[in-house]
């Protein structure tokens, strides 16, 4: 069903031009059944769309002449919205998980935190290792660096270092991302 062109598309249109909004004098017309009608005048294309009770929708505006199709605009908008939702569903949001160490971490604590880091990396998340120095621990920065280097070596099979360990004030940080990414 043909609609009034002012109520179906908002200003700054991000979907498509419809009916009288199409600015070109000639368009490449695709009929409702999918057949190509060739290059016709905009008046002829609008007449054919009105005859079938459908809308003339500009599908490819950046070609010369623009490609227009005779379809139901409401259905077209719905299909575009469905495609966009499907693409968004397939998109993976990468999270940054944080694991905190100390310079004198025990072996068992280290192993537990390393298993958690492997699990995060296998799920596709990034892991930020932070090592905080308290009080007089600042004199043991090389010990802290060795803890982070050990973690780097132990995670080499499942992750790759995106940010090397570096000291920033009283804390040392390293960022590891999944190997496949």
N, CA, C and O atoms as a DFTB+ gen file, in Angstrom:
724 C
 N C O
     1  1       0.825      -1.177       0.000
     2  2       0.000       0.000       0.000
     3  2       0.868       1.237       0.000
     4  3       1.818       1.326       0.778
     5  1       0.568       2.167      -0.835
     6  2       1.363       3.391      -0.967
     7  2       1.113       4.261       0.244
     8  3      -0.024       4.414       0.690
     9  1       2.196       4.837       0.781
    10  2       2.083       5.683       1.951
    11  2       2.512       7.090       1.592
    12  3       3.206       7.312       0.600
    13  1       2.090       8.036       2.412
    14  2       2.538       9.403       2.235
    15  2       4.011       9.461       2.615
    16  3       4.403       8.934       3.656
    17  1       4.828      10.093       1.784
    18  2       6.277      10.057       1.963
    19  2       6.747      10.806       3.205
    20  3       7.862      10.568       3.670
    21  1       5.937      11.697       3.753
    22  2       6.403      12.471       4.900
    23  2       6.233      11.724       6.212
    24  3       6.940      12.029       7.173
    25  1       5.320      10.751       6.293
    26  2       5.110      10.100       7.578
    27  2       5.870       8.787       7.725
    28  3       5.836       8.192       8.802
    29  1       6.553       8.313       6.689
    30  2       7.199       7.011       6.817
    31  2       8.706       7.068       6.980
    32  3       9.320       6.057       7.322
    33  1       9.317       8.212       6.749
    34  2      10.766       8.328       6.896
    35  2      11.064       9.636       7.614
    36  3      10.576      10.697       7.225
    37  1      11.872       9.547       8.669
    38  2      12.193      10.765       9.415
    39  2      13.286      11.560       8.725
    40  3      13.965      11.046       7.836
    41  1      13.458      12.811       9.130
    42  2      14.512      13.660       8.578
    43  2      15.869      13.066       8.941
    44  3      16.002      12.435       9.989
    45  1      16.883      13.259       8.087
    46  2      18.187      12.659       8.330
    47  2      18.098      11.155       8.171
    48  3      18.746      10.392       8.888
    49  1      17.295      10.756       7.233
    50  2      16.937       9.372       6.991
    51  2      18.145       8.438       6.951
    52  3      19.097       8.674       6.206
    53  1      18.098       7.373       7.762
    54  2      19.178       6.402       7.746
    55  2      18.732       5.091       7.101
    56  3      19.508       4.137       7.047
    57  1      17.496       5.033       6.613
    58  2      17.004       3.803       5.991
    59  2      17.032       3.931       4.469
    60  3      17.928       3.386       3.824
    61  1      16.080       4.633       3.893
    62  2      16.034       4.794       2.438
    63  2      15.033       5.889       2.087
    64  3      14.147       6.221       2.875
    65  1      15.196       6.443       0.885
    66  2      14.209       7.401       0.386
    67  2      13.043       6.611      -0.194
    68  3      13.212       5.525      -0.749
    69  1      11.847       7.197      -0.047
    70  2      10.639       6.506      -0.481
    71  2       9.770       7.449      -1.310
    72  3       9.663       8.640      -1.015
    73  1       9.159       6.899      -2.338
    74  2       8.197       7.610      -3.187
    75  2       8.697       8.990      -3.624
    76  3       9.687       9.071      -4.350
    77  1       8.040      10.078      -3.203
    78  2       8.374      11.416      -3.678
    79  2       9.707      11.938      -3.124
    80  3      10.191      12.971      -3.588
    81  1      10.301      11.264      -2.163
    82  2      11.589      11.700      -1.599
    83  2      12.757      11.391      -2.544
    84  3      13.837      11.962      -2.398
    85  1      12.550      10.512      -3.487
    86  2      13.610      10.139      -4.426
    87  2      13.876      11.336      -5.337
    88  3      12.961      11.843      -5.986
    89  1      15.129      11.783      -5.381
    90  2      15.477      13.034      -6.047
    91  2      15.841      12.881      -7.519
    92  3      15.754      13.855      -8.267
    93  1      16.238      11.716      -7.950
    94  2      16.717      11.516      -9.312
    95  2      15.568      11.569     -10.328
    96  3      14.430      11.223     -10.011
    97  1      15.884      12.010     -11.557
    98  2      14.868      12.053     -12.611
    99  2      14.643      10.684     -13.230
   100  3      13.538      10.370     -13.671
   101  1      15.701       9.864     -13.263
   102  2      15.588       8.514     -13.802
   103  2      16.104       7.529     -12.767
   104  3      17.022       7.830     -12.004
   105  1      15.495       6.338     -12.751
   106  2      15.898       5.293     -11.810
   107  2      15.956       3.951     -12.535
   108  3      15.284       3.739     -13.544
   109  1      16.781       3.050     -11.991
   110  2      16.786       1.668     -12.484
   111  2      15.753       0.944     -11.646
   112  3      15.920       0.821     -10.433
   113  1      14.695       0.466     -12.266
   114  2      13.527      -0.048     -11.560
   115  2      13.535      -1.572     -11.481
   116  3      13.753      -2.264     -12.475
   117  1      13.294      -2.068     -10.281
   118  2      13.098      -3.497     -10.065
   119  2      11.649      -3.665      -9.629
   120  3      11.209      -3.053      -8.656
   121  1      10.919      -4.491     -10.349
   122  2       9.491      -4.682     -10.077
   123  2       9.281      -5.525      -8.827
   124  3      10.224      -6.115      -8.300
   125  1       8.029      -5.578      -8.356
   126  2       7.685      -6.313      -7.137
   127  2       7.996      -7.801      -7.266
   128  3       8.321      -8.451      -6.272
   129  1       7.900      -8.355      -8.489
   130  2       8.184      -9.777      -8.680
   131  2       9.682     -10.069      -8.812
   132  3      10.078     -11.224      -8.963
   133  1      10.527      -9.007      -8.754
   134  2      11.979      -9.188      -8.811
   135  2      12.578      -8.983     -10.185
   136  3      13.800      -8.998     -10.328
   137  1      11.745      -8.790     -11.206
   138  2      12.253      -8.573     -12.566
   139  2      12.808      -7.157     -12.710
   140  3      12.332      -6.224     -12.064
   141  1      13.806      -7.014     -13.554
   142  2      14.419      -5.723     -13.809
   143  2      13.677      -5.048     -14.965
   144  3      13.604      -5.597     -16.065
   145  1      13.126      -3.854     -14.711
   146  2      12.384      -3.122     -15.745
   147  2      13.287      -2.152     -16.502
   148  3      12.841      -1.492     -17.440
   149  1      14.563      -2.062     -16.095
   150  2      15.499      -1.169     -16.766
   151  2      15.408       0.248     -16.229
   152  3      14.838       0.490     -15.165
   153  1      15.981       1.186     -16.985
   154  2      15.999       2.587     -16.570
   155  2      14.706       3.252     -17.058
   156  3      14.390       3.245     -18.247
   157  1      13.963       3.831     -16.088
   158  2      12.702       4.513     -16.404
   159  2      12.688       5.866     -15.694
   160  3      13.500       6.123     -14.805
   161  1      11.755       6.720     -16.099
   162  2      11.636       8.023     -15.423
   163  2      11.026       7.816     -14.040
   164  3      10.348       6.819     -13.791
   165  1      11.275       8.766     -13.152
   166  2      10.755       8.659     -11.787
   167  2       9.225       8.675     -11.791
   168  3       8.590       8.007     -10.974
   169  1       8.638       9.444     -12.719
   170  2       7.174       9.512     -12.795
   171  2       6.589       8.158     -13.177
   172  3       5.583       7.729     -12.612
   173  1       7.227       7.479     -14.147
   174  2       6.762       6.157     -14.573
   175  2       6.907       5.148     -13.431
   176  3       6.022       4.319     -13.220
   177  1       8.013       5.216     -12.699
   178  2       8.244       4.296     -11.586
   179  2       7.217       4.515     -10.473
   180  3       6.690       3.557      -9.906
   181  1       6.937       5.789     -10.167
   182  2       5.936       6.089      -9.147
   183  2       4.540       5.635      -9.586
   184  3       3.754       5.153      -8.770
   185  1       4.242       5.789     -10.863
   186  2       2.941       5.357     -11.390
   187  2       2.782       3.850     -11.247
   188  3       1.731       3.368     -10.823
   189  1       3.831       3.104     -11.603
   190  2       3.767       1.640     -11.507
   191  2       3.626       1.191     -10.048
   192  3       2.903       0.238      -9.756
   193  1       4.320       1.881      -9.135
   194  2       4.225       1.527      -7.717
   195  2       2.810       1.782      -7.199
   196  3       2.254       0.963      -6.468
   197  1       2.235       2.919      -7.579
   198  2       0.879       3.250      -7.141
   199  2      -0.130       2.267      -7.726
   200  3      -1.098       1.897      -7.061
   201  1       0.095       1.843      -8.966
   202  2      -0.775       0.880      -9.636
   203  2      -0.822      -0.441      -8.868
   204  3      -1.873      -1.077      -8.775
   205  1       0.324      -0.847      -8.319
   206  2       0.390      -2.112      -7.580
   207  2       0.047      -1.925      -6.104
   208  3      -0.042      -2.903      -5.362
   209  1      -0.148      -0.668      -5.667
   210  2      -0.496      -0.411      -4.274
   211  2       0.692      -0.575      -3.329
   212  3       0.520      -0.866      -2.145
   213  1       1.892      -0.387      -3.861
   214  2       3.109      -0.531      -3.061
   215  2       3.910       0.769      -3.092
   216  3       3.478       1.756      -3.687
   217  1       5.068       0.764      -2.454
   218  2       5.924       1.944      -2.393
   219  2       7.121       1.772      -3.319
   220  3       7.541       0.653      -3.615
   221  1       7.664       2.902      -3.770
   222  2       8.904       2.914      -4.540
   223  2      10.014       3.256      -3.553
   224  3      10.043       4.358      -3.006
   225  1      10.933       2.307      -3.322
   226  2      11.981       2.463      -2.311
   227  2      13.339       2.480      -2.999
   228  3      13.640       1.612      -3.819
   229  1      14.164       3.482      -2.657
   230  2      15.502       3.602      -3.212
   231  2      16.420       2.635      -2.461
   232  3      16.715       2.832      -1.282
   233  1      16.864       1.594      -3.157
   234  2      17.689       0.547      -2.533
   235  2      19.167       0.926      -2.554
   236  3      19.846       0.830      -1.532
   237  1      19.668       1.355      -3.709
   238  2      21.081       1.760      -3.855
   239  2      21.148       3.196      -4.354
   240  3      21.075       3.437      -5.559
   241  1      21.289       4.159      -3.431
   242  2      21.272       5.569      -3.842
   243  2      22.595       6.049      -4.441
   244  3      22.619       7.091      -5.097
   245  1      23.701       5.317      -4.233
   246  2      25.017       5.814      -4.631
   247  2      25.440       5.439      -6.044
   248  3      26.563       5.743      -6.447
   249  1      24.569       4.785      -6.804
   250  2      24.897       4.460      -8.193
   251  2      24.145       5.412      -9.111
   252  3      23.223       6.102      -8.678
   253  1      24.539       5.448     -10.377
   254  2      23.883       6.347     -11.313
   255  2      23.322       5.537     -12.473
   256  3      24.115       4.917     -13.181
   257  1      22.045       5.492     -12.715
   258  2      20.946       6.015     -11.906
   259  2      20.706       5.133     -10.669
   260  3      21.064       3.956     -10.675
   261  1      20.101       5.697      -9.608
   262  2      19.858       4.925      -8.390
   263  2      18.910       3.753      -8.646
   264  3      18.021       3.818      -9.495
   265  1      19.131       2.674      -7.879
   266  2      18.294       1.479      -8.019
   267  2      17.109       1.618      -7.077
   268  3      17.278       1.843      -5.879
   269  1      15.894       1.481      -7.634
   270  2      14.674       1.556      -6.846
   271  2      13.880       0.279      -7.045
   272  3      13.909      -0.339      -8.109
   273  1      13.164      -0.100      -5.984
   274  2      12.393      -1.336      -6.039
   275  2      10.969      -1.052      -5.594
   276  3      10.742      -0.240      -4.696
   277  1      10.018      -1.715      -6.218
   278  2       8.615      -1.581      -5.829
   279  2       8.340      -2.649      -4.775
   280  3       8.258      -3.839      -5.080
   281  1       8.199      -2.193      -3.518
   282  2       7.937      -3.107      -2.404
   283  2       7.104      -2.397      -1.344
   284  3       6.886      -1.188      -1.417
   285  1       6.641      -3.160      -0.359
   286  2       5.947      -2.579       0.785
   287  2       7.017      -2.041       1.732
   288  3       7.832      -2.811       2.241
   289  1       7.024      -0.732       1.974
   290  2       8.078      -0.102       2.758
   291  2       8.097      -0.602       4.199
   292  3       9.170      -0.777       4.776
   293  1       6.945      -0.829       4.775
   294  2       6.867      -1.341       6.156
   295  2       7.552      -2.689       6.273
   296  3       8.277      -2.948       7.234
   297  1       7.317      -3.545       5.291
   298  2       7.939      -4.868       5.278
   299  2       9.459      -4.737       5.092
   300  3      10.227      -5.478       5.706
   301  1       9.884      -3.797       4.249
   302  2      11.307      -3.557       3.987
   303  2      12.006      -3.102       5.270
   304  3      13.085      -3.593       5.603
   305  1      11.381      -2.156       5.991
   306  2      11.955      -1.682       7.253
   307  2      12.075      -2.825       8.257
   308  3      13.076      -2.938       8.965
   309  1      11.058      -3.662       8.311
   310  2      11.048      -4.797       9.238
   311  2      12.180      -5.769       8.920
   312  3      12.856      -6.253       9.828
   313  1      12.389      -6.058       7.634
   314  2      13.466      -6.969       7.220
   315  2      14.840      -6.391       7.582
   316  3      15.708      -7.118       8.065
   317  1      15.041      -5.079       7.350
   318  2      16.312      -4.441       7.709
   319  2      16.554      -4.516       9.215
   320  3      17.670      -4.780       9.661
   321  1      15.500      -4.281       9.989
   322  2      15.605      -4.320      11.445
   323  2      15.966      -5.728      11.917
   324  3      16.763      -5.901      12.838
   325  1      15.364      -6.735      11.269
   326  2      15.645      -8.127      11.623
   327  2      17.100      -8.489      11.314
   328  3      17.755      -9.168      12.106
   329  1      17.608      -8.030      10.151
   330  2      19.002      -8.299       9.785
   331  2      19.957      -7.642      10.769
   332  3      20.962      -8.236      11.161
   333  1      19.638      -6.403      11.168
   334  2      20.490      -5.678      12.108
   335  2      20.517      -6.381      13.468
   336  3      21.572      -6.486      14.092
   337  1      19.360      -6.861      13.925
   338  2      19.285      -7.570      15.203
   339  2      20.069      -8.877      15.143
   340  3      20.730      -9.247      16.113
   341  1      20.001      -9.573      14.017
   342  2      20.730     -10.832      13.842
   343  2      22.236     -10.595      13.870
   344  3      22.979     -11.370      14.472
   345  1      22.690      -9.515      13.213
   346  2      24.117      -9.187      13.210
   347  2      24.584      -8.824      14.616
   348  3      25.688      -9.189      15.020
   349  1      23.752      -8.113      15.354
   350  2      24.105      -7.718      16.716
   351  2      24.181      -8.935      17.630
   352  3      25.009      -8.978      18.540
   353  1      23.328      -9.915      17.395
   354  2      23.305     -11.123      18.209
   355  2      24.595     -11.926      18.040
   356  3      25.074     -12.543      18.991
   357  1      25.154     -11.916      16.828
   358  2      26.361     -12.677      16.539
   359  2      27.628     -11.980      17.013
   360  3      28.706     -12.575      17.013
   361  1      27.499     -10.720      17.417
   362  2      28.649      -9.924      17.821
   363  2      29.073     -10.316      19.234
   364  3      28.231     -10.447      20.122
   365  1      30.370     -10.502      19.442
   366  2      30.904     -10.863      20.757
   367  2      31.480      -9.617      21.414
   368  3      32.332      -8.939      20.839
   369  1      31.012      -9.321      22.622
   370  2      31.537      -8.195      23.377
   371  2      32.707      -8.708      24.210
   372  3      32.537      -9.601      25.041
   373  1      33.883      -8.148      23.990
   374  2      35.076      -8.575      24.713
   375  2      35.147      -7.817      26.032
   376  3      35.143      -6.586      26.062
   377  1      35.211      -8.572      27.113
   378  2      35.326      -7.966      28.428
   379  2      36.763      -8.059      28.900
   380  3      37.511      -8.936      28.468
   381  1      37.146      -7.157      29.782
   382  2      38.475      -7.208      30.395
   383  2      38.279      -7.658      31.837
   384  3      37.682      -6.945      32.643
   385  1      38.780      -8.832      32.149
   386  2      38.712      -9.375      33.505
   387  2      40.015      -9.018      34.213
   388  3      41.077      -8.994      33.591
   389  1      39.935      -8.744      35.493
   390  2      41.133      -8.358      36.232
   391  2      41.482      -9.421      37.255
   392  3      40.622      -9.909      37.988
   393  1      42.757      -9.771      37.293
   394  2      43.269     -10.708      38.286
   395  2      44.390      -9.999      39.038
   396  3      45.307      -9.442      38.434
   397  1      44.297     -10.029      40.384
   398  2      45.265      -9.313      41.212
   399  2      46.241     -10.283      41.854
   400  3      45.858     -11.319      42.398
   401  1      47.511      -9.916      41.772
   402  2      48.596     -10.678      42.394
   403  2      49.266      -9.804      43.442
   404  3      49.057      -8.592      43.491
   405  1      50.081     -10.448      44.282
   406  2      51.007      -9.723      45.141
   407  2      52.402     -10.212      44.775
   408  3      52.546     -11.249      44.127
   409  1      53.416      -9.483      45.180
   410  2      54.792      -9.837      44.816
   411  2      55.220     -11.165      45.423
   412  3      56.008     -11.899      44.827
   413  1      54.705     -11.472      46.602
   414  2      55.086     -12.726      47.256
   415  2      53.903     -13.696      47.312
   416  3      53.579     -14.227      48.375
   417  1      53.264     -13.922      46.169
   418  2      52.112     -14.812      46.081
   419  2      52.565     -16.260      46.249
   420  3      53.623     -16.652      45.757
   421  1      51.755     -17.045      46.947
   422  2      52.067     -18.458      47.153
   423  2      51.802     -19.256      45.885
   424  3      51.019     -18.835      45.033
   425  1      52.456     -20.414      45.759
   426  2      52.314     -21.246      44.558
   427  2      50.876     -21.680      44.323
   428  3      50.393     -21.644      43.192
   429  1      50.179     -22.096      45.399
   430  2      48.811     -22.568      45.234
   431  2      47.888     -21.429      44.797
   432  3      47.059     -21.613      43.905
   433  1      48.026     -20.267      45.413
   434  2      47.218     -19.102      45.024
   435  2      47.489     -18.738      43.565
   436  3      46.570     -18.421      42.810
   437  1      48.742     -18.789      43.189
   438  2      49.127     -18.478      41.810
   439  2      48.440     -19.435      40.834
   440  3      47.900     -19.002      39.817
   441  1      48.459     -20.738      41.142
   442  2      47.851     -21.743      40.259
   443  2      46.342     -21.529      40.129
   444  3      45.793     -21.666      39.036
   445  1      45.672     -21.198      41.225
   446  2      44.219     -20.961      41.199
   447  2      43.903     -19.764      40.291
   448  3      42.989     -19.823      39.468
   449  1      44.662     -18.689      40.449
   450  2      44.420     -17.488      39.643
   451  2      44.790     -17.716      38.182
   452  3      44.157     -17.151      37.290
   453  1      45.799     -18.531      37.929
   454  2      46.194     -18.857      36.562
   455  2      45.109     -19.678      35.854
   456  3      44.836     -19.460      34.673
   457  1      44.489     -20.626      36.579
   458  2      43.379     -21.413      36.000
   459  2      42.212     -20.500      35.628
   460  3      41.590     -20.672      34.579
   461  1      41.920     -19.528      36.494
   462  2      40.835     -18.578      36.204
   463  2      41.181     -17.761      34.960
   464  3      40.321     -17.525      34.112
   465  1      42.436     -17.331      34.851
   466  2      42.869     -16.547      33.689
   467  2      42.736     -17.369      32.412
   468  3      42.287     -16.847      31.391
   469  1      43.118     -18.645      32.450
   470  2      42.985     -19.517      31.272
   471  2      41.526     -19.646      30.864
   472  3      41.195     -19.610      29.679
   473  1      40.651     -19.798      31.865
   474  2      39.217     -19.931      31.580
   475  2      38.687     -18.655      30.906
   476  3      37.918     -18.732      29.948
   477  1      39.100     -17.483      31.411
   478  2      38.667     -16.214      30.817
   479  2      39.150     -16.105      29.374
   480  3      38.388     -15.714      28.490
   481  1      40.406     -16.447      29.137
   482  2      40.978     -16.345      27.785
   483  2      40.302     -17.311      26.819
   484  3      40.083     -16.972      25.657
   485  1      39.971     -18.513      27.290
   486  2      39.294     -19.484      26.423
   487  2      37.894     -19.031      26.054
   488  3      37.379     -19.409      25.002
   489  1      37.266     -18.218      26.912
   490  2      35.930     -17.671      26.619
   491  2      36.005     -16.436      25.736
   492  3      34.972     -15.879      25.364
   493  1      37.225     -15.994      25.392
   494  2      37.384     -14.858      24.494
   495  2      37.538     -13.522      25.181
   496  3      37.535     -12.488      24.513
   497  1      37.675     -13.512      26.511
   498  2      37.849     -12.261      27.234
   499  2      39.329     -11.933      27.386
   500  3      40.184     -12.814      27.295
   501  1      39.620     -10.662      27.617
   502  2      40.990     -10.240      27.900
   503  2      41.192     -10.283      29.410
   504  3      40.240     -10.166      30.181
   505  1      42.447     -10.454      29.820
   506  2      42.761     -10.514      31.245
   507  2      43.814      -9.465      31.569
   508  3      44.868      -9.409      30.935
   509  1      43.515      -8.637      32.562
   510  2      44.473      -7.635      33.024
   511  2      45.015      -8.117      34.369
   512  3      44.270      -8.288      35.334
   513  1      46.322      -8.329      34.405
   514  2      46.976      -8.725      35.643
   515  2      47.488      -7.474      36.325
   516  3      48.201      -6.677      35.714
   517  1      47.126      -7.294      37.597
   518  2      47.657      -6.164      38.356
   519  2      48.371      -6.716      39.577
   520  3      47.907      -7.647      40.236
   521  1      49.493      -6.122      39.849
   522  2      50.302      -6.520      40.986
   523  2      50.549      -5.266      41.807
   524  3      51.237      -4.349      41.358
   525  1      49.989      -5.225      43.005
   526  2      50.066      -4.020      43.841
   527  2      51.163      -4.174      44.890
   528  3      51.284      -5.210      45.543
   529  1      51.952      -3.123      45.032
   530  2      53.022      -3.110      46.025
   531  2      52.570      -2.247      47.202
   532  3      52.209      -1.083      47.030
   533  1      52.596      -2.840      48.408
   534  2      52.190      -2.096      49.605
   535  2      53.409      -1.810      50.479
   536  3      54.285      -2.657      50.652
   537  1      53.438      -0.637      51.005
   538  2      54.482      -0.276      51.970
   539  2      55.886      -0.483      51.440
   540  3      56.273       0.094      50.424
   541  1      56.649      -1.321      52.145
   542  2      58.053      -1.549      51.791
   543  2      58.228      -2.525      50.631
   544  3      59.354      -2.786      50.205
   545  1      57.121      -3.066      50.116
   546  2      57.211      -4.005      48.982
   547  2      57.752      -3.337      47.722
   548  3      58.161      -4.025      46.786
   549  1      57.760      -2.006      47.688
   550  2      58.264      -1.296      46.512
   551  2      59.714      -1.643      46.216
   552  3      60.169      -1.468      45.086
   553  1      60.436      -2.125      47.195
   554  2      61.827      -2.508      46.966
   555  2      61.936      -3.876      46.289
   556  3      63.033      -4.306      45.931
   557  1      60.786      -4.569      46.111
   558  2      60.793      -5.898      45.475
   559  2      60.125      -5.871      44.092
   560  3      59.447      -6.827      43.715
   561  1      60.314      -4.797      43.349
   562  2      59.680      -4.699      42.030
   563  2      60.172      -5.780      41.069
   564  3      59.406      -6.246      40.226
   565  1      61.452      -6.188      41.186
   566  2      61.952      -7.249      40.293
   567  2      61.278      -8.577      40.611
   568  3      61.091      -9.401      39.716
   569  1      60.906      -8.800      41.882
   570  2      60.178     -10.018      42.249
   571  2      58.773      -9.981      41.628
   572  3      58.271     -11.001      41.156
   573  1      58.150      -8.807      41.635
   574  2      56.834      -8.648      41.010
   575  2      56.905      -8.860      39.509
   576  3      56.017      -9.475      38.919
   577  1      57.962      -8.350      38.895
   578  2      58.143      -8.537      37.447
   579  2      58.299     -10.018      37.123
   580  3      57.790     -10.483      36.103
   581  1      58.996     -10.763      37.978
   582  2      59.180     -12.198      37.718
   583  2      57.853     -12.950      37.829
   584  3      57.641     -13.920      37.102
   585  1      56.942     -12.518      38.735
   586  2      55.621     -13.151      38.855
   587  2      54.830     -12.939      37.565
   588  3      54.213     -13.875      37.056
   589  1      54.844     -11.712      37.032
   590  2      54.108     -11.432      35.793
   591  2      54.739     -12.136      34.590
   592  3      54.024     -12.608      33.707
   593  1      56.070     -12.211      34.549
   594  2      56.740     -12.931      33.458
   595  2      56.424     -14.423      33.510
   596  3      56.275     -15.069      32.473
   597  1      56.324     -14.964      34.727
   598  2      55.950     -16.381      34.888
   599  2      54.528     -16.610      34.353
   600  3      54.268     -17.605      33.677
   601  1      53.609     -15.678      34.663
   602  2      52.233     -15.786      34.166
   603  2      52.215     -15.686      32.640
   604  3      51.460     -16.392      31.973
   605  1      53.049     -14.808      32.100
   606  2      53.129     -14.651      30.646
   607  2      53.555     -15.962      29.980
   608  3      52.976     -16.363      28.970
   609  1      54.567     -16.629      30.546
   610  2      55.055     -17.897      29.993
   611  2      54.017     -18.999      30.142
   612  3      53.827     -19.798      29.225
   613  1      53.339     -19.050      31.296
   614  2      52.349     -20.105      31.542
   615  2      51.108     -19.957      30.670
   616  3      50.425     -20.943      30.393
   617  1      50.808     -18.729      30.234
   618  2      49.616     -18.495      29.404
   619  2      49.933     -18.417      27.910
   620  3      49.050     -18.092      27.116
   621  1      51.164     -18.706      27.515
   622  2      51.584     -18.565      26.115
   623  2      50.761     -19.439      25.168
   624  3      50.617     -19.100      23.994
   625  1      50.218     -20.559      25.658
   626  2      49.446     -21.464      24.780
   627  2      48.042     -20.937      24.492
   628  3      47.499     -21.204      23.420
   629  1      47.437     -20.186      25.435
   630  2      46.052     -19.726      25.249
   631  2      45.919     -18.228      25.018
   632  3      44.858     -17.760      24.608
   633  1      46.992     -17.461      25.278
   634  2      46.877     -16.016      25.128
   635  2      48.163     -15.376      24.647
   636  3      49.236     -15.979      24.669
   637  1      48.021     -14.143      24.215
   638  2      49.200     -13.378      23.793
   639  2      49.205     -12.047      24.544
   640  3      48.150     -11.467      24.801
   641  1      50.375     -11.581      24.886
   642  2      50.509     -10.346      25.660
   643  2      50.237      -9.157      24.748
   644  3      50.893      -8.987      23.720
   645  1      49.263      -8.334      25.134
   646  2      48.940      -7.135      24.368
   647  2      49.625      -5.912      24.958
   648  3      49.890      -4.939      24.253
   649  1      49.909      -5.966      26.252
   650  2      50.607      -4.869      26.913
   651  2      51.608      -5.493      27.881
   652  3      51.226      -6.170      28.835
   653  1      52.860      -5.260      27.628
   654  2      53.933      -5.822      28.455
   655  2      53.822      -5.302      29.893
   656  3      53.266      -4.228      30.123
   657  1      54.350      -6.065      30.858
   658  2      54.306      -5.606      32.256
   659  2      55.050      -4.280      32.413
   660  3      56.168      -4.122      31.922
   661  1      54.419      -3.334      33.099
   662  2      55.092      -2.067      33.346
   663  2      54.655      -1.505      34.691
   664  3      53.523      -1.700      35.133
   665  1      55.574      -0.813      35.319
   666  2      55.336      -0.241      36.636
   667  2      54.685       1.127      36.480
   668  3      55.160       1.972      35.722
   669  1      53.583       1.333      37.213
   670  2      52.866       2.602      37.185
   671  2      52.542       2.978      38.624
   672  3      51.546       2.523      39.187
   673  1      53.392       3.811      39.211
   674  2      53.203       4.182      40.615
   675  2      53.504       2.999      41.519
   676  3      54.611       2.461      41.491
   677  1      52.523       2.587      42.322
   678  2      52.693       1.457      43.233
   679  2      52.108       0.173      42.676
   680  3      51.931      -0.797      43.413
   681  1      51.806       0.153      41.384
   682  2      51.257      -1.080      40.844
   683  2      51.866      -1.394      39.487
   684  3      52.267      -0.502      38.739
   685  1      51.924      -2.679      39.193
   686  2      52.469      -3.162      37.930
   687  2      51.315      -3.826      37.193
   688  3      50.527      -4.545      37.809
   689  1      51.199      -3.599      35.872
   690  2      50.067      -4.142      35.123
   691  2      50.540      -4.782      33.824
   692  3      51.554      -4.392      33.245
   693  1      49.770      -5.784      33.382
   694  2      50.037      -6.480      32.114
   695  2      48.671      -6.890      31.546
   696  3      47.792      -7.316      32.296
   697  1      48.494      -6.763      30.238
   698  2      47.237      -7.122      29.584
   699  2      47.480      -8.280      28.635
   700  3      48.380      -8.228      27.797
   701  1      46.673      -9.325      28.768
   702  2      46.794     -10.520      27.923
   703  2      45.465     -10.734      27.208
   704  3      44.408     -10.713      27.838
   705  1      45.517     -10.940      25.892
   706  2      44.323     -11.194      25.103
   707  2      44.299     -12.629      24.617
   708  3      45.330     -13.301      24.624
   709  1      43.132     -13.110      24.193
   710  2      43.039     -14.488      23.689
   711  2      43.884     -14.663      22.426
   712  3      44.032     -13.727      21.641
   713  1      44.432     -15.854      22.234
   714  2      45.354     -16.091      21.135
   715  2      44.654     -16.009      19.781
   716  3      45.257     -15.534      18.819
   717  1      43.412     -16.452      19.676
   718  2      42.693     -16.462      18.406
   719  2      42.305     -15.084      17.917
   720  3      42.080     -14.915      16.719
   721  1      42.215     -14.084      18.792
   722  2      41.727     -12.754      18.415
   723  2      42.798     -11.933      17.751
   724  3      42.552     -10.788      17.372
